[in-house]
Amino acid sequence: MTARLVGVGTYKHIAANATTLVKTGAGILKKIVIGTGAAGATTIYDAITAAAGSEIGAIAASATGTYQYDLQFKTGLTVVTAADNDVTVVYE
């Protein structure tokens, strides 16, 4: 019998002003952790590109902390950081 961790998730760290495709296809956005806020917002999309997707949410500029989502996305997970934020995306 093989043990399997359930609900742990995978992560992607983003530390630049960028549009980042975190995952293609369906999945679960567990949480977003912002270590240091910057001058720009962080916007999350259910999409493979920000221009062609549904916005899941936005975190204001200079915000820090852990933002729990625990929601499904269908198309993909794209995160847009408008400044050099320290962002970690946890997903399945």
BAKE-253809 format. One line per field, with one value per residue (C-alpha): residue number from 1; residue in one letter; x, y, z. Coordinates in Angstrom, 2 decimals, padded with zeros to 5 digits. Example, Ala and Ser with C-alpha at 12.3 -4.5 7.8 and 13.67 -1.06 7.14 Angstrom:
# BAKE-253809
resi = (1, 2)
resn = (a, s)
c1 = (012.30, 013.67)
c2 = (-004.50, -001.06)
c3 = (007.80, 007.14)
This chain:
# BAKE-253809
resi = (1, 2, 3, 4, 5, 6, 7, 8, 9, 10, 11, 12, 13, 14, 15, 16, 17, 18, 19, 20, 21, 22, 23, 24, 25, 26, 27, 28, 29, 30, 31, 32, 33, 34, 35, 36, 37, 38, 39, 40, 41, 42, 43, 44, 45, 46, 47, 48, 49, 50, 51, 52, 53, 54, 55, 56, 57, 58, 59, 60, 61, 62, 63, 64, 65, 66, 67, 68, 69, 70, 71, 72, 73, 74, 75, 76, 77, 78, 79, 80, 81, 82, 83, 84, 85, 86, 87, 88, 89, 90, 91, 92)
resn = (m, t, a, r, l, v, g, v, g, t, y, k, h, i, a, a, n, a, t, t, l, v, k, t, g, a, g, i, l, k, k, i, v, i, g, t, g, a, a, g, a, t, t, i, y, d, a, i, t, a, a, a, g, s, e, i, g, a, i, a, a, s, a, t, g, t, y, q, y, d, l, q, f, k, t, g, l, t, v, v, t, a, a, d, n, d, v, t, v, v, y, e)
c1 = (000.00, 001.32, 000.63, -000.48, -000.66, -004.02, -004.65, -001.03, -000.72, 002.05, 003.48, 004.82, 006.86, 006.66, 009.04, 008.76, 006.38, 004.96, 002.04, 002.63, 000.82, 000.86, -001.10, -002.95, -006.24, -008.51, -007.33, -007.85, -006.44, -005.64, -004.13, -001.96, 000.76, 002.14, 005.39, 006.16, 003.74, 004.81, 003.31, 001.16, -001.80, -001.85, -004.70, -005.74, -007.49, -009.17, -007.40, -004.24, -003.77, -005.00, -006.59, -008.89, -010.10, -012.39, -010.98, -011.01, -009.89, -007.42, -005.22, -004.51, -001.09, 001.06, -001.06, 000.69, -000.55, -002.19, -005.36, -007.26, -009.34, -009.98, -011.85, -011.83, -010.59, -011.44, -009.26, -005.97, -004.44, -002.75, -001.42, -000.54, 001.75, 001.90, 005.11, 007.95, 005.77, 006.86, 003.97, 003.60, 000.63, -000.43, -002.62, -003.56)
c2 = (000.00, 003.44, 006.49, 009.62, 013.14, 014.69, 018.41, 019.49, 021.32, 022.58, 026.07, 028.68, 031.63, 034.94, 037.79, 040.09, 042.30, 039.61, 037.66, 034.09, 030.99, 028.91, 025.89, 024.85, 023.01, 022.55, 022.64, 024.17, 027.50, 026.89, 030.21, 033.17, 034.32, 037.84, 038.22, 041.80, 044.14, 046.52, 049.39, 047.14, 044.82, 041.05, 039.78, 036.13, 034.70, 031.45, 031.47, 030.59, 034.30, 037.28, 038.85, 035.87, 034.79, 035.33, 037.28, 035.28, 038.17, 040.94, 041.74, 045.41, 047.00, 046.97, 044.16, 041.34, 038.13, 034.84, 034.88, 031.57, 030.73, 026.94, 027.23, 025.45, 026.93, 025.33, 026.71, 027.45, 029.64, 032.89, 035.47, 039.04, 041.00, 044.70, 045.26, 043.28, 041.63, 038.52, 036.17, 032.43, 030.67, 027.33, 025.15, 021.60)
c3 = (000.00, -000.96, 001.19, -000.62, 000.72, -000.11, -000.32, 000.11, -003.22, -005.43, -005.43, -007.84, -006.61, -008.51, -007.70, -010.70, -012.64, -014.93, -016.35, -015.16, -016.39, -013.22, -014.50, -017.65, -017.36, -014.37, -010.78, -007.36, -006.23, -002.55, -001.50, -002.42, -000.04, -000.44, 001.49, 000.61, -001.09, -003.80, -005.74, -007.93, -007.46, -007.96, -010.17, -010.52, -013.62, -014.63, -017.99, -019.86, -020.69, -018.69, -021.79, -022.44, -019.03, -016.11, -013.19, -009.97, -007.80, -007.15, -004.16, -003.61, -003.98, -000.83, 000.69, 002.54, 004.12, 003.18, 001.08, 001.24, -001.86, -002.00, -005.30, -008.63, -011.87, -015.22, -018.00, -016.28, -013.59, -014.58, -012.13, -013.09, -010.79, -011.60, -009.62, -008.06, -005.41, -003.50, -004.37, -003.79, -005.42, -003.86, -006.11, -007.00)
